[in-house]
Amino acid sequence: LFRSHGITGARAAGMRVIGFTGAGHSYPGHADALTEAGAETVIRRWAELKSVIAALSEWSADA
């Protein structure tokens, strides 16, 4: 059962959202559900987080 409350609340507050599917609660289609709920991108490993934040920061600065 997917609940998007955290994503919905974060987006309503003007925050950017990175989804995470690397935990035991993840399931097939979880990444799609996260992006459909409003996550800008989804990572599977915490090691990806630093580069994703850097990329989002650059993208934001270009906007």
C-alpha positions in Angstrom: 0.0 0.0 0.0 1.6 3.3 -1.2 0.9 6.5 0.7 2.0 9.7 -0.8 1.4 11.9 2.3 5.0 12.9 2.8 5.5 13.7 -0.9 2.3 15.6 -1.1 3.0 17.6 2.0 6.6 18.4 0.9 5.5 19.5 -2.6 2.7 21.7 -1.1 5.4 23.4 1.1 7.4 24.1 -2.0 10.0 21.5 -1.3 11.8 19.3 -3.9 11.4 15.5 -3.3 13.8 12.7 -4.0 12.2 9.3 -3.7 14.1 6.3 -2.2 13.5 2.6 -3.2 16.5 0.9 -1.6 14.7 -0.3 1.6 12.9 -3.5 2.4 9.5 -1.8 2.0 10.1 -1.2 -1.8 8.2 -3.2 -4.4 7.9 -3.5 -8.2 6.5 -0.2 -9.5 7.5 1.8 -6.3 9.7 4.2 -8.3 6.8 4.9 -10.6 4.4 5.5 -7.7 6.9 7.9 -6.2 7.3 10.0 -9.3 3.6 10.0 -10.0 3.1 11.3 -6.5 5.5 14.2 -7.2 9.1 13.0 -6.5 11.4 14.7 -9.0 13.7 11.7 -9.1 14.2 8.4 -7.4 17.3 6.8 -6.1 18.0 3.2 -5.1 21.2 3.6 -3.1 22.1 6.3 -0.6 25.5 6.6 -2.4 23.5 8.3 -5.2 22.1 11.0 -3.0 25.1 13.4 -3.1 25.3 13.5 -6.9 21.5 13.9 -7.2 21.5 16.8 -4.8 24.3 18.4 -6.8 22.5 17.9 -10.1 19.3 19.3 -8.7 21.2 22.3 -7.3 22.7 23.0 -10.7 19.4 22.7 -12.4 17.8 25.0 -9.8 20.5 27.6 -10.3 20.0 27.5 -14.1 16.2 28.1 -13.8 
